[in-house]
Amino acid sequence: MYRVRSATQADELFLREMALHAVVEPGARKLTLDEVLQDERLARYIRDWRRPGDGGVVAEADGNPVGAAWYRRFSRNEPGYGFISEDIPEVSIAVVPEMRGRGIGRTLLVRLIDQARAEALPALSLSVSIHNPVAMRLYASLGFLTVAGDGDHPTMLVQL
């Protein structure tokens, strides 16, 4: 059993941990937090969490966080990997490995999409590796469509 709640400022450290899981491609070496924070393109997903426009949800099991999904807006000058426009936030999501396959990721995304709709956001975007077909199927099942990106990392968008 797990529950999902809104992410708060106090979740920044957990989101940093989740960012480590979110940026790893299947079969690739897991980065360290220092490596993520030193890479400006990766660090921008978690640095200064809860700045205006940030939103997120956290899944907890037995009182411990086990997954998170969050979005934030990026500028044209400092885009994320799945950047579409400055008014469309980009999604990041991860679930701790031992809790995967239980529907937590789907629940997190559904709740995040609901939150974005409540905030009257026009859409959400994300970038995904084609080497992660489970994630690609999940996103597609929730209405995300491929709209841009390169061959290995399509950018997907869900209209709200």
DSSP file (Angstrom, degrees, kcal/mol; ACC not computed):
  #  RESIDUE AA STRUCTURE BP1 BP2  ACC     N-H-->O    O-->H-N    N-H-->O    O-->H-N    TCO  KAPPA ALPHA  PHI   PSI    X-CA   Y-CA   Z-CA
    1    1 A M              0   0    0      0, 0.0     2,-0.3     0, 0.0    61,-0.3   0.000 360.0 360.0 360.0 146.7    0.0    0.0    0.0
    2    2 A Y        -     0   0    0     59,-0.2     2,-0.3    60,-0.1    59,-0.2  -0.968 360.0-147.2-149.4 162.3    1.1    3.5   -0.7
    3    3 A R  E     -A   60   0A   0     57,-2.5    57,-3.0    -2,-0.3     2,-0.4  -0.935  11.5-139.0-130.6 157.0   -0.4    7.0   -0.7
    4    4 A V  E     +A   59   0A   0     -2,-0.3     2,-0.3    55,-0.2    55,-0.2  -0.961  24.5 171.0-120.3 134.4    0.3   10.0   -2.8
    5    5 A R  E     -A   58   0A   0     53,-2.6    53,-2.8    -2,-0.4     2,-0.1  -0.870  41.0 -82.6-133.7 166.3    0.5   13.6   -1.5
    6    6 A S  E     -A   57   0A   0     -2,-0.3    51,-0.3    51,-0.2     2,-0.2  -0.445  49.3-112.9 -68.2 143.5    1.6   17.0   -2.8
    7    7 A A        -     0   0    0     49,-2.6    49,-0.2    62,-0.2     2,-0.2  -0.526  36.2-166.8 -76.8 145.4    5.3   17.7   -2.8
    8    8 A T    >   -     0   0    0     -2,-0.2     3,-1.9    47,-0.1     4,-0.1  -0.714  40.3 -92.7-123.9 175.0    6.5   20.4   -0.5
    9    9 A Q  G >  S+     0   0    0      1,-0.3     3,-1.7    -2,-0.2    40,-0.1   0.850 122.3  65.2 -55.4 -36.0    9.8   22.3    0.0
   10   10 A A  G 3  S+     0   0    0      1,-0.3     3,-0.4     2,-0.1     4,-0.3   0.622  90.3  67.3 -65.8 -12.1   10.8   19.6    2.5
   11   11 A D  G <>  +     0   0    0     -3,-1.9     4,-2.8     1,-0.2    -1,-0.3   0.423  67.5 102.0 -87.4   1.0   10.9   17.1   -0.3
   12   12 A E  H <> S+     0   0    0     -3,-1.7     4,-2.0     1,-0.2    -1,-0.2   0.892  80.9  48.9 -56.2 -43.6   13.9   18.7   -2.1
   13   13 A L  H  > S+     0   0    0     -3,-0.4     4,-1.8     1,-0.2    -1,-0.2   0.903 112.6  48.1 -64.4 -39.7   16.4   16.1   -0.8
   14   14 A F  H  > S+     0   0    0     -4,-0.3     4,-2.7     1,-0.2    -2,-0.2   0.900 108.8  53.8 -66.8 -39.0   14.1   13.2   -1.8
   15   15 A L  H  X S+     0   0    0     -4,-2.8     4,-2.4     1,-0.2    -1,-0.2   0.869 105.2  54.8 -63.1 -34.5   13.6   14.8   -5.3
   16   16 A R  H  X S+     0   0    0     -4,-2.0     4,-1.2    -5,-0.2    -1,-0.2   0.930 109.2  47.3 -62.2 -43.4   17.4   15.0   -5.7
   17   17 A E  H  X S+     0   0    0     -4,-1.8     4,-1.0     1,-0.2     3,-0.5   0.916 112.3  49.6 -62.3 -42.7   17.5   11.2   -4.9
   18   18 A M  H  X S+     0   0    0     -4,-2.7     4,-2.4     1,-0.2     3,-0.3   0.840 102.1  61.9 -66.9 -32.5   14.7   10.6   -7.4
   19   19 A A  H  X S+     0   0    0     -4,-2.4     4,-1.7     1,-0.2    -1,-0.2   0.853  97.6  58.8 -61.6 -33.0   16.5   12.7  -10.1
   20   20 A L  H  < S+     0   0    0     -4,-1.2    11,-0.4    -3,-0.5     4,-0.3   0.888 110.9  41.2 -62.3 -38.0   19.3   10.1   -9.9
   21   21 A H  H >< S+     0   0    0     -4,-1.0     3,-0.7    -3,-0.3    -2,-0.2   0.841 111.3  57.1 -76.2 -34.4   16.9    7.4  -10.9
   22   22 A A  H 3< S+     0   0    0     -4,-2.4    -2,-0.2     1,-0.2    -1,-0.2   0.803 106.9  47.3 -69.4 -29.1   15.1    9.6  -13.5
   23   23 A V  T 3< S+     0   0    0     -4,-1.7     2,-0.4    -5,-0.2    -1,-0.2   0.514  88.2 101.2 -93.7  -4.0   18.3   10.3  -15.5
   24   24 A V    <   -     0   0    0     -3,-0.7     6,-0.1    -4,-0.3     3,-0.1  -0.676  61.9-146.8 -85.7 129.8   19.6    6.7  -15.7
   25   25 A E    >   -     0   0    0     -2,-0.4     3,-2.6     4,-0.2   107,-0.1  -0.690  40.5 -82.7 -88.4 147.8   19.0    4.9  -18.9
   26   26 A P  T 3  S+     0   0    0      0, 0.0    -1,-0.1     0, 0.0     3,-0.1  -0.243 117.6  10.8 -51.7 129.6   18.4    1.1  -18.7
   27   27 A G  T 3  S+     0   0    0      1,-0.3     2,-0.2    -3,-0.1     3,-0.1   0.315 103.6 118.3  84.6  -8.4   21.7   -0.7  -18.5
   28   28 A A  S <  S-     0   0    0     -3,-2.6    -1,-0.3     1,-0.1     2,-0.2  -0.500  74.7 -91.6 -90.3 160.8   23.7    2.6  -17.9
   29   29 A R        -     0   0    0     -2,-0.2     2,-0.3    -3,-0.1    -4,-0.2  -0.476  43.2-115.2 -68.2 136.3   25.8    3.5  -14.9
   30   30 A K        -     0   0    0     -2,-0.2    -9,-0.1    -6,-0.1    -1,-0.1  -0.584  31.2-128.7 -73.4 132.1   23.9    5.4  -12.2
   31   31 A L        -     0   0    0    -11,-0.4     2,-0.2    -2,-0.3    -1,-0.1  -0.375  17.4-118.3 -75.4 158.3   25.2    8.9  -11.7
   32   32 A T     >  -     0   0    0      1,-0.1     4,-2.1    -2,-0.1     5,-0.2  -0.557  26.0-111.4 -88.0 162.3   26.2   10.3   -8.4
   33   33 A L  H  > S+     0   0    0      1,-0.2     4,-2.9     2,-0.2     5,-0.2   0.901 120.0  55.2 -61.1 -40.0   24.4   13.3   -6.9
   34   34 A D  H  > S+     0   0    0      1,-0.2     4,-1.8     2,-0.2    -1,-0.2   0.906 107.0  50.3 -59.2 -41.1   27.6   15.3   -7.4
   35   35 A E  H  > S+     0   0    0      2,-0.2     4,-1.0     1,-0.2    -1,-0.2   0.907 112.0  47.3 -64.0 -41.3   27.6   14.4  -11.0
   36   36 A V  H >< S+     0   0    0     -4,-2.1     3,-0.7     1,-0.2     7,-0.6   0.942 113.2  47.7 -64.8 -46.8   24.0   15.5  -11.5
   37   37 A L  H 3< S+     0   0    0     -4,-2.9    -1,-0.2     1,-0.2    -2,-0.2   0.766 110.5  52.6 -68.3 -24.7   24.5   18.8   -9.7
   38   38 A Q  H 3< S+     0   0    0     -4,-1.8     2,-0.9    -5,-0.2    -1,-0.2   0.675  94.3  78.0 -82.7 -17.8   27.7   19.5  -11.7
   39   39 A D  S XX S-     0   0    0     -4,-1.0     4,-3.2    -3,-0.7     3,-1.2  -0.818  71.7-157.9 -93.5 105.7   25.9   19.0  -15.0
   40   40 A E  H 3> S+     0   0    0     -2,-0.9     4,-1.6     1,-0.3    -1,-0.2   0.831  89.7  56.2 -55.8 -37.0   23.9   22.2  -15.5
   41   41 A R  H 34 S+     0   0    0      1,-0.2    -1,-0.3     2,-0.2    40,-0.2   0.827 117.1  35.7 -67.0 -30.1   21.4   20.5  -17.8
   42   42 A L  H X4 S+     0   0    0     -3,-1.2     3,-1.8    -6,-0.3     4,-0.3   0.865 112.2  58.0 -86.9 -41.5   20.5   17.9  -15.2
   43   43 A A  H >X S+     0   0    0     -4,-3.2     4,-2.8    -7,-0.6     3,-1.8   0.810  92.1  70.5 -60.5 -30.9   20.8   20.1  -12.1
   44   44 A R  T 3< S+     0   0    0     -4,-1.6    -1,-0.3    -5,-0.3    -2,-0.1   0.677  88.2  65.4 -65.0 -14.2   18.2   22.5  -13.4
   45   45 A Y  T <4 S+     0   0    0     -3,-1.8    -1,-0.3     1,-0.1    -2,-0.2   0.721 121.4  14.1 -76.8 -20.6   15.5   19.8  -12.8
   46   46 A I  T X4 S+     0   0    0     -3,-1.8     3,-1.0    -4,-0.3    -2,-0.2   0.599  91.8 112.9-129.6 -20.1   16.0   19.9   -9.0
   47   47 A R  T 3< S+     0   0    0     -4,-2.8   -35,-0.0     1,-0.2   -10,-0.0  -0.341  91.8   6.0 -62.8 137.4   18.0   23.0   -8.0
   48   48 A D  T >  S-     0   0    0      1,-0.1     3,-0.6     2,-0.1    -1,-0.2   0.885  90.8-155.2  58.3  43.6   15.9   25.5   -6.0
   49   49 A W  T <  S+     0   0    0     -3,-1.0    -1,-0.1     1,-0.2   -37,-0.1  -0.169  70.4  33.6 -52.1 141.0   12.9   23.2   -5.8
   50   50 A R  T 3  S+     0   0    0      1,-0.2    -1,-0.2     5,-0.0     3,-0.1   0.717  77.2 152.0  79.0  30.3    9.5   24.9   -5.2
   51   51 A R    X   -     0   0    0     -3,-0.6     3,-2.3     1,-0.2    -1,-0.2  -0.429  65.9 -63.5 -72.3 164.6   10.4   28.0   -7.2
   52   52 A P  T 3  S+     0   0    0      0, 0.0    21,-0.2     0, 0.0    -1,-0.2  -0.250 128.7  25.0 -53.8 131.6    7.3   29.7   -8.8
   53   53 A G  T 3  S+     0   0    0      1,-0.4     2,-0.2    -3,-0.1    -2,-0.0   0.257  90.6 126.0  96.5 -11.0    5.7   27.3  -11.3
   54   54 A D    <   +     0   0    0     -3,-2.3    -1,-0.4    18,-0.1     2,-0.3  -0.533  30.8 169.8 -77.7 146.7    7.0   24.1   -9.7
   55   55 A G  E     + B   0  71A   0     16,-2.0    16,-3.1    -2,-0.2     2,-0.3  -0.986   2.4 151.8-151.3 153.9    4.6   21.4   -8.8
   56   56 A G  E     - B   0  70A   0     -2,-0.3   -49,-2.6    14,-0.3     2,-0.3  -0.996  28.4-136.5-172.4 169.8    4.8   17.8   -7.8
   57   57 A V  E     -AB   6  69A   0     12,-2.8    12,-2.2    -2,-0.3     2,-0.4  -0.968  14.0-153.1-136.9 151.6    3.6   14.7   -5.9
   58   58 A V  E     -AB   5  68A   0    -53,-2.8   -53,-2.6    -2,-0.3     2,-0.4  -0.986   8.5-143.5-128.7 135.4    5.3   12.2   -3.7
   59   59 A A  E     -AB   4  67A   0      8,-2.8     7,-3.1    -2,-0.4     8,-1.2  -0.821  19.4-167.2 -96.2 138.6    4.3    8.5   -3.1
   60   60 A E  E     -AB   3  65A   0    -57,-3.0   -57,-2.5    -2,-0.4     2,-0.4  -0.976  11.5-170.2-127.4 140.9    4.9    7.1    0.4
   61   61 A A  E >  S- B   0  64A   0      3,-2.7     3,-2.0    -2,-0.4   -59,-0.2  -0.998  81.9  -8.9-127.6 127.5    4.8    3.6    1.7
   62   62 A D  T 3  S-     0   0    0     -2,-0.4    -1,-0.1   -61,-0.3   -60,-0.1   0.846 131.3 -56.1  53.6  36.1    4.8    3.0    5.4
   63   63 A G  T 3  S+     0   0    0      1,-0.2    -1,-0.3   -60,-0.0   -61,-0.0   0.446 116.6 110.7  80.4   0.7    5.6    6.7    5.9
   64   64 A N  E <  S-B   61   0A   0     -3,-2.0    -3,-2.7     2,-0.0    -1,-0.2  -0.893  73.9-112.9-110.5 137.7    8.7    6.6    3.6
   65   65 A P  E     +B   60   0A   0      0, 0.0    -5,-0.3     0, 0.0     3,-0.1  -0.464  38.3 167.6 -67.6 136.0    8.9    8.3    0.2
   66   66 A V  E     +     0   0A   0     -7,-3.1    30,-2.8     1,-0.4     2,-0.3   0.421  60.0   4.7-128.4  -5.2    9.2    5.8   -2.6
   67   67 A G  E     -BC  59  95A   0     -8,-1.2    -8,-2.8    28,-0.3    -1,-0.4  -0.968  55.1-165.0-172.7 160.2    8.5    7.8   -5.7
   68   68 A A  E     -BC  58  94A   0     26,-2.6    26,-2.3    -2,-0.3     2,-0.4  -0.994   7.4-166.6-153.5 150.0    7.9   11.3   -7.1
   69   69 A A  E     +BC  57  93A   0    -12,-2.2   -12,-2.8    -2,-0.3     2,-0.3  -0.993  23.7 164.2-134.8 134.2    6.7   13.1  -10.1
   70   70 A W  E     -BC  56  92A   0     22,-2.6    22,-2.7    -2,-0.4     2,-0.3  -0.969  20.1-152.7-147.0 160.2    7.3   16.8  -10.6
   71   71 A Y  E     +BC  55  91A   0    -16,-3.1   -16,-2.0    -2,-0.3     2,-0.3  -0.961  11.6 175.6-133.7 155.4    7.2   19.5  -13.2
   72   72 A R  E     - C   0  90A   0     18,-1.5    18,-2.7    -2,-0.3     2,-0.3  -0.986  29.0-113.9-154.0 153.4    8.9   22.8  -13.7
   73   73 A R        -     0   0    0     -2,-0.3     2,-0.3    16,-0.2    13,-0.1  -0.603  27.6-162.5 -87.2 147.7    9.1   25.5  -16.3
   74   74 A F        -     0   0    0     11,-0.3     2,-0.2    14,-0.3    14,-0.2  -0.882  16.3-119.5-124.7 159.4   12.2   26.2  -18.2
   75   75 A S        -     0   0    0      3,-0.7     3,-0.4    -2,-0.3     8,-0.1  -0.580  25.1-114.6 -95.0 161.7   13.2   29.2  -20.3
   76   76 A R  S    S+     0   0    0      1,-0.2    -1,-0.1    -2,-0.2     7,-0.0   0.831 119.8  52.4 -61.2 -32.0   14.1   29.2  -24.0
   77   77 A N  S    S+     0   0    0      1,-0.3    -1,-0.2     0, 0.0    -3,-0.0   0.746 123.0  27.8 -77.1 -24.1   17.7   30.2  -22.9
   78   78 A E  S    S+     0   0    0     -3,-0.4    -3,-0.7   -34,-0.0    -1,-0.3  -0.573  88.0 176.8-135.1  69.6   18.0   27.3  -20.4
   79   79 A P        -     0   0    0      0, 0.0     2,-0.1     0, 0.0    -3,-0.1  -0.299  25.2-126.9 -76.9 158.1   15.7   24.5  -21.8
   80   80 A G    >   -     0   0    0    -36,-0.1     3,-1.2     1,-0.0   -38,-0.1  -0.334  39.1 -94.0 -85.2-179.9   15.2   21.1  -20.4
   81   81 A Y  T 3  S+     0   0    0      1,-0.3    47,-0.1   -40,-0.2    45,-0.1   0.810 127.1  39.9 -68.5 -29.6   15.6   18.0  -22.5
   82   82 A G  T 3  S+     0   0    0     45,-0.1    -1,-0.3    43,-0.1    44,-0.1  -0.051  84.7 156.5-108.0  31.6   11.9   17.9  -23.3
   83   83 A F    <   +     0   0    0     -3,-1.2     3,-0.1     1,-0.2    43,-0.1  -0.347  11.3 157.6 -65.1 132.3   11.4   21.6  -23.7
   84   84 A I        -     0   0    0      1,-0.5     2,-0.3     4,-0.4    -1,-0.2   0.663  66.7 -29.2-114.3 -55.2    8.5   22.7  -25.9
   85   85 A S    >   -     0   0    0      3,-0.4     3,-1.4   -11,-0.0    -1,-0.5  -0.971  60.5 -98.3-160.0 167.4    7.8   26.3  -24.7
   86   86 A E  T 3  S+     0   0    0     -2,-0.3    -1,-0.0     1,-0.3   -12,-0.0   0.712 119.6  52.9 -67.5 -20.4    8.1   28.5  -21.6
   87   87 A D  T 3  S+     0   0    0      1,-0.1    36,-0.3   -14,-0.1    -1,-0.3   0.445  96.1  76.2 -95.2   1.1    4.5   28.0  -20.7
   88   88 A I  S <  S-     0   0    0     -3,-1.4    -3,-0.4   -14,-0.2    -4,-0.4  -0.930  76.7-142.7-114.0 110.8    4.6   24.2  -20.8
   89   89 A P        -     0   0    0      0, 0.0    36,-2.2     0, 0.0     2,-0.4  -0.298  13.6-126.1 -68.9 155.3    6.3   22.6  -17.8
   90   90 A E  E     -Cd  72 125A   0    -18,-2.7   -18,-1.5    34,-0.2     2,-0.3  -0.869  20.9-132.3-106.3 137.7    8.5   19.5  -18.2
   91   91 A V  E     -C   71   0A   0     34,-3.3    36,-0.4    -2,-0.4     2,-0.4  -0.636  18.6-174.7 -92.1 141.6    7.8   16.4  -16.1
   92   92 A S  E     +C   70   0A   0    -22,-2.7   -22,-2.6    -2,-0.3     2,-0.3  -0.979  12.4 175.4-126.0 144.2   10.4   14.3  -14.2
   93   93 A I  E     +C   69   0A   0     -2,-0.4     2,-0.3   -24,-0.2   -24,-0.2  -0.996   7.6 161.8-150.4 144.4    9.4   11.0  -12.6
   94   94 A A  E     -C   68   0A   0    -26,-2.3   -26,-2.6    -2,-0.3     2,-0.4  -0.968  16.7-161.3-159.1 149.6   11.1    8.2  -10.7
   95   95 A V  E     -C   67   0A   0     -2,-0.3   -28,-0.3   -28,-0.2     5,-0.1  -0.990  40.7 -99.3-128.8 138.9   10.2    5.3   -8.4
   96   96 A V    >   -     0   0    0    -30,-2.8     3,-2.2    -2,-0.4     4,-0.4  -0.305  39.3-115.1 -57.6 142.1   12.7    3.6   -6.2
   97   97 A P  G >  S+     0   0    0      0, 0.0     3,-1.3     0, 0.0    -1,-0.1   0.827 111.6  56.3 -52.7 -40.1   13.7    0.3   -7.9
   98   98 A E  G 3  S+     0   0    0      1,-0.2    -2,-0.1     3,-0.0   -32,-0.0   0.609 109.3  47.7 -72.3  -8.8   12.3   -2.0   -5.2
   99   99 A M  G X  S+     0   0    0     -3,-2.2     3,-0.7   -33,-0.2     5,-0.4   0.343  84.9 116.8-110.8   4.9    8.8   -0.5   -5.6
  100  100 A R  T <   +     0   0    0     -3,-1.3    -4,-0.0    -4,-0.4     0, 0.0  -0.320  62.5  39.2 -71.9 156.7    8.6   -0.5   -9.4
  101  101 A G  T 3  S+     0   0    0     -2,-0.0    -1,-0.2     1,-0.0    -3,-0.0   0.616  87.5  98.4  82.3  13.7    5.9   -2.5  -11.1
  102  102 A R  S <  S-     0   0    0     -3,-0.7    -2,-0.1     0, 0.0    -1,-0.0   0.273 101.4-100.5-114.9   8.1    3.2   -1.8   -8.6
  103  103 A G  S  > S+     0   0    0      3,-0.0     4,-2.2     4,-0.0     5,-0.2   0.526  86.9 123.8  86.4   5.5    1.4    1.0  -10.4
  104  104 A I  H  > S+     0   0    0     -5,-0.4     4,-2.9     2,-0.2     5,-0.2   0.924  71.9  51.4 -67.0 -44.0    3.1    3.8   -8.4
  105  105 A G  H  > S+     0   0    0      1,-0.2     4,-2.4     2,-0.2    -1,-0.2   0.922 111.1  47.9 -59.5 -45.2    4.4    5.6  -11.5
  106  106 A R  H  > S+     0   0    0      2,-0.2     4,-2.7     1,-0.2    -1,-0.2   0.937 112.7  48.6 -60.3 -46.9    1.0    5.6  -13.2
  107  107 A T  H  X S+     0   0    0     -4,-2.2     4,-2.5     1,-0.2     5,-0.2   0.917 110.7  51.2 -60.9 -43.2   -0.7    6.9  -10.0
  108  108 A L  H  X S+     0   0    0     -4,-2.9     4,-2.4     1,-0.2    -1,-0.2   0.931 112.2  46.3 -59.6 -45.7    2.0    9.6   -9.6
  109  109 A L  H  X S+     0   0    0     -4,-2.4     4,-2.8     2,-0.2     5,-0.2   0.903 111.0  51.4 -66.3 -40.7    1.5   10.8  -13.2
  110  110 A V  H  X S+     0   0    0     -4,-2.7     4,-2.4     1,-0.2    -1,-0.2   0.940 113.5  45.3 -60.4 -46.3   -2.3   10.8  -13.0
  111  111 A R  H  X S+     0   0    0     -4,-2.5     4,-2.3    -5,-0.2    -2,-0.2   0.881 113.0  50.6 -65.2 -37.6   -2.1   12.9   -9.8
  112  112 A L  H  X S+     0   0    0     -4,-2.4     4,-2.5    -5,-0.2    -2,-0.2   0.911 110.6  48.8 -66.8 -42.0    0.4   15.2  -11.4
  113  113 A I  H  X S+     0   0    0     -4,-2.8     4,-2.4     2,-0.2    -2,-0.2   0.913 110.7  51.2 -62.9 -42.5   -1.7   15.7  -14.5
  114  114 A D  H  X S+     0   0    0     -4,-2.4     4,-2.3    -5,-0.2    -2,-0.2   0.916 110.4  49.4 -59.6 -43.0   -4.7   16.4  -12.3
  115  115 A Q  H  X S+     0   0    0     -4,-2.3     4,-1.5     1,-0.2    -2,-0.2   0.918 110.4  49.9 -62.4 -44.3   -2.7   19.0  -10.4
  116  116 A A  H  <>S+     0   0    0     -4,-2.5     5,-2.5     1,-0.2    -1,-0.2   0.888 110.5  50.2 -63.5 -39.5   -1.5   20.6  -13.7
  117  117 A R  H ><5S+     0   0    0     -4,-2.4     3,-1.9     1,-0.2    -1,-0.2   0.914 107.6  53.6 -63.5 -42.3   -5.1   20.8  -14.9
  118  118 A A  H 3<5S+     0   0    0     -4,-2.3    -1,-0.2     1,-0.3    -2,-0.2   0.809 107.9  51.1 -62.8 -28.8   -6.2   22.4  -11.6
  119  119 A E  T 3<5S-     0   0    0     -4,-1.5    -1,-0.3    -5,-0.2    -2,-0.2   0.360 115.8-120.0 -87.9   4.9   -3.5   25.0  -12.2
  120  120 A A  T < 5 +     0   0    0     -3,-1.9    -3,-0.2     1,-0.2    -2,-0.1   0.822  51.1 167.9  60.0  35.6   -4.9   25.6  -15.7
  121  121 A L      < -     0   0    0     -5,-2.5    -1,-0.2     1,-0.1   -33,-0.1  -0.539  36.6-136.1 -74.6 146.9   -1.6   24.6  -17.4
  122  122 A P  S    S-     0   0    0      0, 0.0    38,-2.7     0, 0.0     2,-0.3   0.826  70.6 -30.5 -75.3 -30.6   -2.0   24.1  -21.2
  123  123 A A  E     - E   0 159A   0    -36,-0.3     2,-0.3    36,-0.3    36,-0.2  -0.970  52.0-124.0-171.1 170.9    0.1   20.9  -21.4
  124  124 A L  E     - E   0 158A   0     34,-1.9    34,-2.5    -2,-0.3     2,-0.3  -0.981  23.5-165.4-130.5 146.4    3.0   18.9  -19.9
  125  125 A S  E     +dE  90 157A   0    -36,-2.2   -34,-3.3    -2,-0.3     2,-0.3  -0.825   8.4 174.4-125.3 167.3    6.0   17.6  -21.7
  126  126 A L  E     - E   0 156A   0     30,-1.9    30,-2.9    -2,-0.3     2,-0.4  -0.974  25.2-129.0-161.8 163.0    8.8   15.1  -21.1
  127  127 A S  E     - E   0 155A   0    -36,-0.4     2,-0.3    -2,-0.3    28,-0.2  -0.957  28.8-178.8-116.8 139.5   11.8   13.5  -22.7
  128  128 A V        -     0   0    0     26,-2.0     2,-0.3    -2,-0.4    -2,-0.0  -0.983  27.3-116.7-139.9 148.7   12.1    9.7  -22.6
  129  129 A S    >   -     0   0    0     -2,-0.3     3,-1.8    24,-0.2     7,-0.2  -0.663  15.4-138.4 -83.1 137.4   14.7    7.2  -23.8
  130  130 A I  T 3  S+     0   0    0     22,-2.6    -1,-0.1    -2,-0.3    23,-0.1   0.673 103.8  70.7 -66.9 -13.9   13.5    4.7  -26.5
  131  131 A H  T 3  S+     0   0    0     21,-0.4    -1,-0.3     1,-0.2     3,-0.1   0.374  89.1  65.7 -82.1   5.3   15.5    2.2  -24.4
  132  132 A N    <>  +     0   0    0     -3,-1.8     4,-2.0     1,-0.1     3,-0.4  -0.625  59.1 163.0-122.7  70.6   12.8    2.5  -21.8
  133  133 A P  H  > S+     0   0    0      0, 0.0     4,-2.5     0, 0.0     5,-0.2   0.785  71.6  61.3 -64.4 -27.3    9.8    1.0  -23.5
  134  134 A V  H  > S+     0   0    0      2,-0.2     4,-2.1     1,-0.2     5,-0.1   0.942 108.1  43.7 -62.9 -45.7    7.9    0.5  -20.3
  135  135 A A  H  > S+     0   0    0     -3,-0.4     4,-2.8     2,-0.2     5,-0.2   0.912 111.9  53.3 -64.9 -42.4    8.0    4.3  -19.6
  136  136 A M  H  X S+     0   0    0     -4,-2.0     4,-2.4    -7,-0.2    -2,-0.2   0.915 110.2  47.4 -60.5 -42.5    7.1    5.1  -23.2
  137  137 A R  H  X S+     0   0    0     -4,-2.5     4,-2.4     2,-0.2    -1,-0.2   0.906 111.4  51.7 -64.7 -40.7    4.0    2.8  -23.0
  138  138 A L  H  X S+     0   0    0     -4,-2.1     4,-1.0     2,-0.2    -2,-0.2   0.953 111.6  45.9 -60.0 -50.3    3.0    4.4  -19.7
  139  139 A Y  H ><>S+     0   0    0     -4,-2.8     5,-2.4     1,-0.2     3,-0.9   0.923 113.2  49.6 -60.4 -45.1    3.2    7.9  -21.1
  140  140 A A  H ><5S+     0   0    0     -4,-2.4     3,-1.7     1,-0.2    -1,-0.2   0.883 105.6  57.3 -62.1 -38.0    1.3    7.0  -24.2
  141  141 A S  H 3<5S+     0   0    0     -4,-2.4    -1,-0.2     1,-0.3    -2,-0.2   0.725 106.2  51.2 -66.6 -19.8   -1.4    5.3  -22.2
  142  142 A L  T <<5S-     0   0    0     -4,-1.0    -1,-0.3    -3,-0.9    -2,-0.2   0.283 130.2 -92.3-100.1   9.1   -1.9    8.6  -20.4
  143  143 A G  T < 5S+     0   0    0     -3,-1.7    16,-0.4     1,-0.3     2,-0.3   0.469  74.5 146.4 100.1   2.2   -2.2   10.6  -23.6
  144  144 A F      < -     0   0    0     -5,-2.4     2,-0.4    -6,-0.2    -1,-0.3  -0.559  28.1-165.2 -72.6 135.2    1.3   11.7  -24.2
  145  145 A L  E     -F  157   0A   0     12,-2.6    12,-2.4    -2,-0.3     2,-0.4  -0.934  26.5-108.2-120.5 144.8    2.2   11.9  -27.9
  146  146 A T  E     +F  156   0A   0     -2,-0.4    10,-0.3    10,-0.2     3,-0.1  -0.588  46.7 158.2 -71.8 126.1    5.6   12.2  -29.5
  147  147 A V  E     -     0   0A   0      8,-2.9     2,-0.3    -2,-0.4     9,-0.2   0.526  59.4 -18.1-126.1 -14.4    6.0   15.7  -30.9
  148  148 A A  E    S+F  155   0A   0      7,-1.4     7,-2.6     2,-0.1    -1,-0.2  -0.876  73.3 100.8-167.7-165.0    9.7   16.3  -31.2
  149  149 A G  E     -F  154   0A   0      5,-0.3     2,-0.1    -2,-0.3   -67,-0.1  -0.307  67.0 -64.6  98.5 179.2   13.1   15.1  -30.0
  150  150 A D        -     0   0    0      3,-1.0     3,-0.2    -2,-0.1    -2,-0.1  -0.385  56.6 -89.3 -96.9-179.2   15.8   13.0  -31.6
  151  151 A G  S    S+     0   0    0      1,-0.2    -1,-0.0    -2,-0.1   -21,-0.0   0.824 125.2  38.2 -61.7 -34.3   15.6    9.3  -32.5
  152  152 A D  S    S+     0   0    0      1,-0.2   -22,-2.6   -23,-0.1   -21,-0.4   0.690 125.0  35.1 -90.6 -20.5   16.8    8.1  -29.1
  153  153 A H  S    S-     0   0    0    -24,-0.2    -3,-1.0    -3,-0.2    -1,-0.2  -0.670  74.8-169.0-138.0  78.6   15.0   10.6  -26.9
  154  154 A P  E     - F   0 149A   0      0, 0.0   -26,-2.0     0, 0.0     2,-0.5  -0.337  20.2-129.1 -67.2 151.2   11.6   11.7  -28.2
  155  155 A T  E     -EF 127 148A   0     -7,-2.6    -8,-2.9   -28,-0.2    -7,-1.4  -0.891  26.8-161.7 -97.7 129.3    9.9   14.6  -26.6
  156  156 A M  E     -EF 126 146A   0    -30,-2.9   -30,-1.9    -2,-0.5     2,-0.4  -0.850   5.2-165.1-115.8 151.0    6.3   13.7  -25.6
  157  157 A L  E     -EF 125 145A   0    -12,-2.4   -12,-2.6    -2,-0.3     2,-0.5  -0.994  10.3-162.8-137.2 137.9    3.4   16.1  -24.8
  158  158 A V  E     -E  124   0A   0    -34,-2.5   -34,-1.9    -2,-0.4     2,-0.3  -0.991  20.6-138.9-118.9 124.5    0.0   15.7  -23.2
  159  159 A Q  E      E  123   0A   0     -2,-0.5   -36,-0.3   -16,-0.4   -38,-0.0  -0.605 360.0 360.0 -78.0 138.4   -2.5   18.5  -23.8
  160  160 A L              0   0    0    -38,-2.7   -37,-0.2    -2,-0.3    -1,-0.1   0.384 360.0 360.0-107.1 360.0   -4.5   19.4  -20.8
